[in-house]
């Protein structure tokens, strides 16, 4: 038997998580065929891509009117391939930027649907639950919060744990990270993770740099390190840096090394916020995009918290500066508190302590793949169906 798995991802995070799943699928079930929609990481992990959507995701096209046309074309292509190749399982990862249409069609074809990293993992509970439950066969939950919400909704759910418990590199000590980056052991370091989409970076980074440049006037020893995602062009960041006229700033690509070296961080509201929290780095979150994009995302999320860490913990731990509240003076004041007030730093780290229980133990990717292979009909560790 050669089980076929149709994997659907719609953003940079789902591309990363999908790649981790695909690598483990090929390891445990070598004869499995994995194909679908995603980005370069899934492609490198052996997923045959029907479409690489990384560029349009980074530019924010999926949230625009033009994006709706792109989505319709992608859906048509995926459904056509679904009918031709008859997958044993449809694996949806992350927010359903294609809506639930593909999942609806899969269920009408009698194809089971496994959802990994559902909207519930981000605390989104206002969705049409009847429709959602009608198209999803099972959920592989990555947090205790998600598991509870899905169970309350009547969904078949299995807790597998968060993939970052496997993917986040927490092996480098602060002193090792600083040595690798060529930073003195003494002095404060601020990390900046402005987002994985260029539309975010363009709208966030200038205000963040203005805030940190203001902070360096009182603290000239402060080092600022921007960690740009692989999806962000170096030329874009360099252009913003030129206009900022801020000293003590450098650009790096090794996110975990930068976070390990940092005393505090400014991140996007998504996975970067959670990564900082898991590495024990106090942080605040900044998010600003064009109003059309923000409106689409706000309709999707009517909860009081935007930052994923706050949603998982279900309380306001990470300070948030969203859209019109992106004010460089307030960001500078909040960052100064995290960098130089030891009591404030300890308070935030204590509030973040429950994350370990919420997200589960390492081994989450293999547990998730166990569910995938069982549903696809390849549940033996030796690759037998």
MOTAPE-V797977 format. One line per field, one symbol per residue. psi: psi as a letter, one per 30 degrees, with the letter a starting at -180 (. if undefined). A space follows every 50 residues. Layout:
# MOTAPE-V797977
psi: ???
This chain:
# MOTAPE-V797977
psi: kikkkjkjkgaeefeeeeeeeeeeefefiffkkklbkbaeeeefggkjkf kjgeefeefgefgleeeeeeeeeeeeeeeeeeeefilfkkjkkakifgag eeeeeeeffgkkkkkkhlfffggjggljeeeefffkelkjkfleeeeeee effgkjkkkflkfffefkjgfkleeeeeeefhkkellkkkkjiflgkeee eefeeeeeeeeeeeefefiffkkkkkjklffkkeeeeeeeeeffhklgkl klfjeeeeeeflfllkllfbeeeeeeefghjkllkkkklkeeeeeeeeef jglfkekeeeeefhljekkkjkcfgjkeeeeeeeeeeeefjeeeeeeeee ffefeeeefallgeeeeeeeeeeeffgigkfggk.
